[in-house]
Amino acid sequence: MVRARPLAAAALLAASCTVGPDYERPPIDSPEAWREAAAADSSIADLPWWQLLGDPALEEAIRVALEENRDLRIAVERIEEARARYGFTRAELYPWLDATGAGGRLRISDGTLAHLPESATDVDEHKSIFAAGLALSWEIDFFGRIRRAAEADRAAMLATEEARRSVVLTLVSEVARVYVEMRDFDRRLEIARRTLESRREYVELAQTRFEGGITPELDWRQSEAEFHRIQALVHEFERLVAVKENELSVLLGRNPSSIGRGRPVEELQVPPSIPAGLPSALLERRPDVRQAEEELASSFARIGEAKALLYPRISLTGSFGYASTELDEWLEPSSRSWSVLGGLLQPLFHAGELRRQVEIRESQQRQALLAYQGTILRAFGEVEDSLVGYRTTGEQRRALGSRVEAERKVLDLSETRYRGGVAAYLEVLDAQRSLFSAELEEVETVRDHVVSLIILYKSLGGGWSETPATAAAGPGAEGKRGP
């Protein structure tokens, strides 16, 4: 117990000599509220992703992507690599113990034998050697070089965990976006096919009226041209649907194939108003911001690691073992040997190399700080843009819905006038084209409205990174940075 006290005192003294700056979160000038949303304690980002749009087929697609996507698997392996590097560095804090052994024969040279005394006539020119023992080496981390390196590697490991969460957030938002775009093209294809059947009926009607001498051939040919225009659009939408299915299949980590459908795009859940929470909460929620902060913390620790190289490095080495030229005397007490040595290495002249290394680390720390601040600014900007996009696309959606209703009434009146012989077919054709265009624009705006919700959810650092499926997809970090 008495002998342990000096060792404990030495350990405490060594811990107190860590050089270099300690990390503290830099002050951030965050706005008190969003420009496009009132301040609120809650946020839509608190919702888990499976409650956001309410589509079971989309939920299943996201679960498959979280299990099979290759980019996410790469991100998980990077965490494993960073964890191993952290453990590799921490191992330097502890003593190293190695077992040694040797055995063999050697021949004494004739020159050596010639210089031996004449009395040494019984010297055998061949000798056997047997040795075994333990070797101990330990660098005492008096100035914190190893501890700073381990601190930097731990922060780098936490940064890779946040990078994995960024991949999860991006992956889920991409799956949701591509799925919504696919359902948008499904809906446009449905409208085009329905319109094509309507145009087919008008071709037959125009032909019958022309052959009956009621209308000119021009009406018939114009209806044919419109029919083939819609027919070409049908094939284009079929192509776009297949392309989106293939794109989504790749995100799901499988070969291109058909994708299961759920709700139509216009039936996906879209809340009338969005609680965005407080801007300051973004620092804790968004994984890219947290990753940038961990990289900043790592850069602080690297400065201490570089500065510690300017100070003495103290090490202890020791050995204990047996060595003999006779096998039967190998383990005798007389063959025992041991050593305990202390070492000190103090850099004196390295042509400024070590000072330049400190300057490099300090510059990297300043770069990391600027990157962290820039990431936060981009995060605030993305949220503001997303809030504006969600509001304006919602207003466009309502306006285009009203336009479609008006265009349908115009077409009904034009058809009544045409069948009654009051108006020319050109009036009907113009109304048909306007309605078809309005219907497609409405569906496109519905898609944009839903996608803007997905983008907003992502920009707020949505809760879909904290799911059972995500936890199964990759290991968690060994801890998060404290306050």
C-alpha positions in Angstrom: 0.0 0.0 0.0 2.9 2.3 0.9 4.6 1.6 -2.4 1.4 2.2 -4.4 1.2 5.8 -3.2 4.3 7.1 -5.1 3.0 5.3 -8.3 -0.4 6.9 -7.9 1.2 10.3 -7.3 3.3 9.9 -10.4 0.3 9.0 -12.5 -1.6 12.0 -11.2 1.3 14.3 -11.9 1.6 12.9 -15.4 -2.1 13.4 -16.1 -1.8 17.1 -15.0 1.0 17.7 -17.5 -1.0 17.3 -20.6 0.0 20.1 -23.0 -2.1 21.8 -25.7 -5.5 23.4 -25.7 -8.6 21.7 -24.3 -11.7 21.7 -26.6 -14.5 24.1 -25.8 -17.5 24.6 -28.2 -17.0 28.0 -29.8 -19.7 30.6 -29.5 -22.3 30.5 -32.2 -24.5 33.4 -33.3 -27.7 31.6 -34.0 -31.0 33.4 -34.7 -33.7 33.3 -32.0 -36.4 32.2 -34.5 -36.9 31.3 -38.1 -37.9 33.9 -40.7 -40.6 31.6 -42.1 -41.8 29.9 -38.9 -42.7 31.0 -35.3 -40.5 29.9 -32.5 -41.6 26.6 -31.0 -40.2 24.0 -28.6 -41.4 21.1 -30.7 -40.3 20.3 -34.3 -41.6 18.1 -37.1 -38.1 16.6 -37.0 -39.1 14.9 -33.7 -41.4 12.6 -35.7 -40.0 9.2 -36.7 -39.8 8.8 -40.5 -42.5 6.2 -40.6 -45.1 8.7 -39.4 -44.2 11.5 -41.8 -46.0 10.5 -45.0 -48.1 7.5 -43.8 -47.4 5.2 -46.8 -46.7 1.5 -45.8 -45.0 0.8 -49.2 -42.6 3.7 -48.7 -41.9 2.6 -45.1 -41.0 -0.9 -46.4 -38.7 0.5 -49.1 -36.9 2.6 -46.5 -36.4 -0.4 -44.2 -34.9 -2.4 -47.1 -32.6 0.4 -48.0 -31.3 0.7 -44.4 -30.4 -2.9 -44.5 -29.1 -3.3 -48.0 -27.7 0.0 -49.3 -24.0 -0.3 -50.1 -23.1 3.4 -49.2 -24.5 2.9 -45.7 -22.5 -0.3 -45.3 -19.4 1.5 -46.3 -20.2 4.2 -43.6 -20.6 1.4 -41.0 -17.2 -0.1 -42.0 -15.6 3.4 -41.6 -16.9 3.4 -38.0 -15.2 0.0 -37.4 -12.0 1.3 -38.9 -12.1 4.5 -36.7 -12.8 2.4 -33.6 -9.9 0.1 -34.3 -7.6 3.1 -34.8 -8.8 4.6 -31.5 -8.0 1.4 -29.7 -4.7 1.1 -31.5 -3.7 4.5 -30.2 -4.9 3.9 -26.6 -2.8 0.8 -26.4 0.3 3.0 -26.3 -0.8 4.2 -22.8 -0.1 0.8 -21.3 3.1 -1.2 -20.8 4.1 -3.7 -23.5 5.1 -7.2 -22.3 6.8 -9.6 -24.8 8.1 -13.1 -24.4 11.6 -13.7 -25.8 13.4 -17.0 -26.6 16.5 -18.1 -28.5 18.4 -21.3 -29.0 21.1 -22.6 -31.3 24.8 -23.3 -31.8 27.7 -21.1 -32.8 31.3 -21.7 -33.9 34.1 -19.7 -32.4 36.4 -18.5 -35.2 40.0 -19.9 -35.5 41.3 -16.4 -35.0 39.6 -16.1 -31.6 40.9 -19.6 -30.6 44.4 -18.6 -31.6 44.4 -15.7 -29.2 43.2 -17.7 -26.2 45.8 -18.6 -23.5 47.7 -21.9 -24.0 46.2 -23.2 -20.9 42.7 -23.1 -22.5 43.2 -26.2 -24.4 39.8 -27.7 -23.6 37.8 -24.9 -25.2 35.2 -26.3 -27.6 35.1 -24.4 -30.9 31.3 -25.1 -31.0 29.0 -23.7 -28.4 25.2 -24.0 -27.7 23.2 -21.1 -26.4 19.7 -21.3 -24.8 17.8 -18.2 -23.6 14.2 -17.3 -22.6 12.7 -14.4 -20.8 10.2 -11.5 -20.6 10.8 -8.0 -21.9 8.8 -5.0 -20.6 8.7 -1.5 -22.2 6.5 1.5 -21.3 6.5 5.1 -22.4 5.3 7.2 -19.6 2.9 9.7 -21.1 4.2 12.6 -18.9 3.3 15.4 -21.3 0.1 13.8 -22.8 1.3 13.0 -26.3 -0.5 9.6 -26.3 -3.5 10.9 -24.5 -4.0 13.7 -26.9 -3.6 11.3 -29.9 -6.2 9.0 -28.3 -8.5 12.0 -27.7 -8.1 13.0 -31.4 -8.8 9.5 -32.6 -11.9 9.2 -30.3 -13.3 12.5 -31.7 -12.5 11.2 -35.2 -14.4 8.0 -34.4 -17.4 10.0 -33.2 -17.2 12.0 -36.4 -17.5 8.8 -38.4 -20.6 7.9 -36.4 -22.2 11.2 -37.3 -21.1 10.7 -40.9 -23.1 7.4 -40.8 -26.1 9.3 -39.5 -25.7 11.7 -42.4 -25.7 8.8 -44.8 -28.8 7.4 -43.2 -30.5 10.8 -43.3 -29.6 11.3 -47.0 -30.5 7.7 -47.9 -33.9 7.8 -46.3 -34.7 11.2 -47.9 -33.5 10.0 -51.3 -35.6 6.9 -51.1 -38.6 9.0 -50.1 -37.9 11.6 -52.8 -37.5 9.0 -55.6 -40.6 7.1 -54.4 -42.7 10.3 -54.5 -41.3 11.2 -58.0 -42.2 7.7 -59.1 -45.8 8.1 -57.8 -45.9 11.4 -59.6 -45.0 9.8 -62.9 -47.5 7.0 -62.1 -50.2 9.7 -61.7 -49.1 11.6 -64.9 -49.2 8.3 -66.8 -52.7 7.6 -65.6 -53.8 11.1 -66.6 -52.2 10.7 -70.0 -53.8 7.3 -70.6 -57.2 8.6 -69.6 -56.7 11.6 -71.9 -55.6 9.4 -74.7 -58.9 7.4 -74.6 -60.8 10.7 -74.6 -58.8 11.9 -77.6 -59.5 8.6 -79.4 -63.2 9.2 -79.0 -62.8 12.7 -80.5 -61.0 11.3 -83.5 -63.9 8.9 -84.1 -66.4 11.7 -83.6 -64.5 14.1 -85.8 -64.2 11.5 -88.6 -67.9 10.7 -88.4 -68.9 14.4 -88.6 -66.5 14.9 -91.5 -67.8 11.9 -93.4 -71.3 13.1 -92.7 -70.4 16.5 -94.2 -71.0 18.4 -90.9 -67.4 19.5 -90.3 -64.4 20.0 -92.4 -61.5 17.5 -92.7 -59.3 19.9 -90.8 -61.2 19.1 -87.5 -60.6 15.4 -88.1 -56.8 15.8 -88.8 -56.4 18.1 -85.8 -58.0 15.6 -83.5 -55.6 12.9 -85.0 -52.6 15.1 -84.4 -53.6 15.7 -80.8 -54.2 12.0 -80.3 -50.7 11.1 -81.4 -49.2 13.9 -79.3 -50.8 12.4 -76.2 -49.8 8.9 -77.3 -46.1 10.0 -77.4 -46.5 11.5 -73.9 -47.8 8.2 -72.7 -44.7 6.4 -73.9 -42.5 9.1 -72.3 -44.2 8.7 -68.9 -43.9 4.9 -69.2 -40.1 5.4 -69.7 -39.9 7.8 -66.7 -41.7 5.4 -64.5 -39.3 2.6 -65.4 -36.3 4.9 -64.8 -37.5 5.8 -61.3 -38.1 2.2 -60.5 -34.6 1.4 -61.5 -33.2 4.3 -59.5 -35.1 3.3 -56.5 -34.0 -0.3 -56.9 -30.4 0.7 -56.8 -31.0 2.7 -53.6 -32.6 -0.4 -52.1 -29.4 -2.4 -52.9 -30.9 -4.7 -55.5 -31.0 -5.2 -59.2 -33.6 -3.1 -61.1 -37.0 -4.5 -60.7 -40.6 -3.5 -60.2 -41.5 -1.5 -57.0 -44.5 -2.0 -54.8 -46.9 1.0 -54.7 -48.8 2.5 -51.8 -50.9 5.6 -51.7 -51.2 8.0 -54.7 -49.0 11.0 -54.5 -52.0 13.3 -53.8 -53.0 11.2 -50.8 -49.7 11.3 -49.0 -49.9 13.0 -45.6 -48.9 16.7 -45.7 -49.5 18.8 -42.6 -51.0 22.3 -43.1 -48.4 23.9 -40.8 -44.9 22.9 -39.8 -43.4 23.4 -36.3 -39.7 23.9 -37.0 -38.4 24.2 -33.4 -35.6 26.5 -32.3 -32.6 27.3 -34.5 -30.3 26.5 -31.6 -31.6 22.9 -31.5 -30.0 22.4 -35.0 -26.6 22.2 -33.4 -27.5 19.0 -31.6 -29.8 17.5 -34.2 -28.1 17.7 -37.6 -25.4 15.0 -38.0 -23.3 17.1 -40.4 -23.0 19.8 -37.8 -22.2 17.3 -35.1 -19.6 15.7 -37.4 -18.0 19.1 -38.1 -17.8 19.7 -34.3 -16.1 16.3 -33.7 -13.6 17.1 -36.4 -13.0 20.4 -34.7 -12.4 18.7 -31.4 -10.0 16.3 -33.0 -8.0 19.2 -34.4 -7.7 20.7 -30.9 -6.2 17.4 -29.6 -3.8 17.2 -32.5 -2.2 20.4 -31.4 -1.5 19.0 -28.0 -0.1 15.8 -29.6 2.3 17.9 -31.7 3.3 20.2 -28.8 4.1 17.2 -26.6 6.8 16.2 -29.2 8.8 19.3 -28.1 9.1 17.9 -24.5 11.1 15.0 -23.2 9.9 11.4 -23.8 10.4 9.2 -20.8 10.4 5.5 -21.1 11.1 2.4 -18.9 12.4 -0.9 -20.1 13.0 -4.1 -18.2 13.8 -7.7 -18.8 13.9 -10.9 -16.8 15.0 -14.3 -18.1 17.5 -17.2 -18.2 20.5 -17.8 -20.5 23.0 -20.6 -20.6 25.3 -22.5 -22.8 24.2 -25.8 -21.3 20.7 -27.0 -21.7 20.7 -28.9 -18.3 21.8 -25.7 -16.6 19.4 -23.4 -18.4 16.9 -22.8 -15.6 19.5 -22.8 -12.7 19.6 -19.7 -10.5 23.1 -19.0 -11.8 21.6 -18.5 -15.3 19.1 -15.9 -14.2 19.5 -12.3 -15.6 17.4 -9.1 -15.3 17.6 -5.4 -16.1 15.7 -2.2 -15.4 16.5 0.9 -17.4 15.0 4.3 -17.6 15.3 6.4 -20.8 14.8 10.1 -21.7 14.7 11.6 -25.2 14.8 15.4 -25.4 14.7 16.9 -28.9 17.5 19.5 -29.3 17.8 20.4 -33.0 15.4 19.2 -35.7 15.8 22.3 -38.0 12.4 23.6 -36.9 10.6 20.4 -37.9 8.7 20.0 -34.6 7.7 23.7 -34.5 6.4 23.5 -38.0 4.4 20.5 -37.1 2.7 22.5 -34.3 2.0 25.3 -36.8 0.5 22.8 -39.2 -1.8 21.5 -36.5 -2.8 25.0 -35.5 -3.6 25.9 -39.1 -5.7 22.7 -39.4 -7.6 23.7 -36.3 -8.4 27.1 -37.7 -9.6 25.4 -40.9 -11.8 23.0 -38.9 -13.3 26.0 -37.0 -14.1 27.8 -40.2 -15.6 24.5 -41.6 -17.7 24.1 -38.5 -19.0 27.7 -38.7 -19.7 27.3 -42.4 -21.6 24.1 -41.8 -23.9 25.8 -39.3 -24.5 28.7 -41.6 -25.4 26.3 -44.4 -27.7 24.4 -42.1 -29.6 27.6 -41.1 -29.8 28.6 -44.8 -31.1 25.2 -45.8 -33.9 25.3 -43.2 -35.0 28.7 -44.3 -35.0 27.7 -47.9 -37.0 24.6 -47.1 -39.5 26.5 -45.1 -40.1 28.9 -48.0 -40.3 26.1 -50.4 -42.8 24.2 -48.4 -45.0 27.3 -47.9 -44.9 28.4 -51.6 -45.5 24.9 -53.1 -48.5 24.5 -50.8 -49.9 27.8 -52.1 -49.2 26.8 -55.7 -50.9 23.4 -55.1 -54.1 25.1 -54.0 -54.0 27.6 -56.9 -53.5 24.9 -59.5 -56.3 22.8 -58.0 -58.6 25.8 -58.5 -57.3 26.2 -62.1 -58.0 22.5 -62.9 -61.6 22.9 -61.8 -61.9 26.1 -63.9 -60.4 24.3 -67.0 -62.8 21.4 -66.7 -65.7 23.9 -66.8 -64.2 25.6 -69.8 -63.9 22.2 -71.6 -67.5 21.2 -70.8 -68.8 24.5 -72.2 -66.6 24.2 -75.3 -67.8 20.6 -76.0 -71.4 21.7 -75.6 -70.9 24.5 -78.1 -69.0 22.2 -80.5 -71.6 19.5 -80.5 -74.3 22.1 -80.9 -72.5 23.5 -84.0 -71.9 26.9 -82.4 -68.1 26.6 -82.0 -65.3 25.2 -84.1 -63.2 22.2 -83.0 -60.2 24.5 -82.5 -62.0 25.9 -79.4 -62.5 22.4 -78.0 -58.9 21.5 -78.8 -57.6 24.5 -77.0 -59.7 23.7 -74.0 -58.5 20.1 -74.0 -54.9 21.1 -74.2 -55.3 23.6 -71.4 -57.0 21.1 -69.1 -54.4 18.4 -69.8 -51.6 20.9 -69.1 -53.2 22.1 -65.9 -53.7 18.5 -64.6 -50.1 17.6 -65.2 -48.9 20.9 -63.6 -51.1 20.2 -60.6 -49.7 16.7 -60.1 -46.2 18.1 -60.5 -46.8 20.7 -57.9 -48.3 18.1 -55.5 -45.1 16.2 -56.0 -43.0 19.3 -55.3 -45.1 20.0 -52.2 -44.4 16.5 -50.8 -40.8 16.6 -51.7 -40.4 20.0 -50.1 -41.7 18.4 -46.8 -39.0 15.7 -47.2 -36.3 18.3 -47.8 -37.5 20.3 -44.8 -37.5 17.2 -42.6 -34.0 16.4 -43.7 -32.7 20.0 -43.2 -34.0 20.0 -39.7 -32.1 16.8 -39.0 -35.2 14.5 -38.9 -35.7 11.6 -36.5 -35.3 8.9 -39.1 -31.6 8.3 -38.0 -32.9 6.9 -34.7 -34.7 3.8 -35.7 -34.4 0.1 -34.8 -33.6 -0.6 -38.5 -30.8 2.0 -38.4 -29.4 0.6 -35.2 -29.3 -2.9 -36.8 -27.5 -1.4 -39.8 -24.5 -0.2 -37.9 -22.9 0.0 -34.4 -23.2 3.0 -32.2 -20.4 5.1 -31.0 -18.8 4.5 -27.7 -20.2 7.7 -26.4 -21.1 11.2 -27.4 -19.4 14.4 -26.6 -20.5 15.9 -23.4 -21.3 19.5 -22.7 
